[in-house]
Amino acid sequence: MNADINPIYTRPFHPTRVNGDAIHALALWLKANGSRQIRQAPDWRSVMRERYPVGLFTEDEVRELCDLMCNSKAR
């Protein structure tokens, strides 16, 4: 361990010492990317492909299951 630095006595910068431009850039990035997962509807076909083995459901069954999931989330 480095003898010159004691982690107990190191303190982070006070929030007022953070660069205002950096905070603004972060706010813009969060506005554009922060809640993307919430806004985008899930791709139910890819969810089905990841969870279940190939051939377990026919294409018609997959379509019906996707329709059911989409309709149940809309309620």
JOTA-V178636 format. One record per residue. N is the residue number from 0. D_LAST is the distance of its C-alpha to the last C-alpha in whole Angstrom. Layout:
n-><N,N>
d_last-><D_LAST,D_LAST>
This chain:
n-><0,1,2,3,4,5,6,7,8,9,10,11,12,13,14,15,16,17,18,19,20,21,22,23,24,25,26,27,28,29,30,31,32,33,34,35,36,37,38,39,40,41,42,43,44,45,46,47,48,49,50,51,52,53,54,55,56,57,58,59,60,61,62,63,64,65,66,67,68,69,70,71,72,73,74>
d_last-><57,58,61,60,56,55,51,52,53,51,49,46,46,45,42,45,47,44,44,42,42,40,38,37,37,34,32,32,31,28,27,27,26,25,21,21,19,16,16,16,14,15,18,16,20,22,20,21,24,25,24,25,29,30,30,28,25,26,25,23,22,21,19,17,16,15,13,11,10,9,7,6,5,4,0>
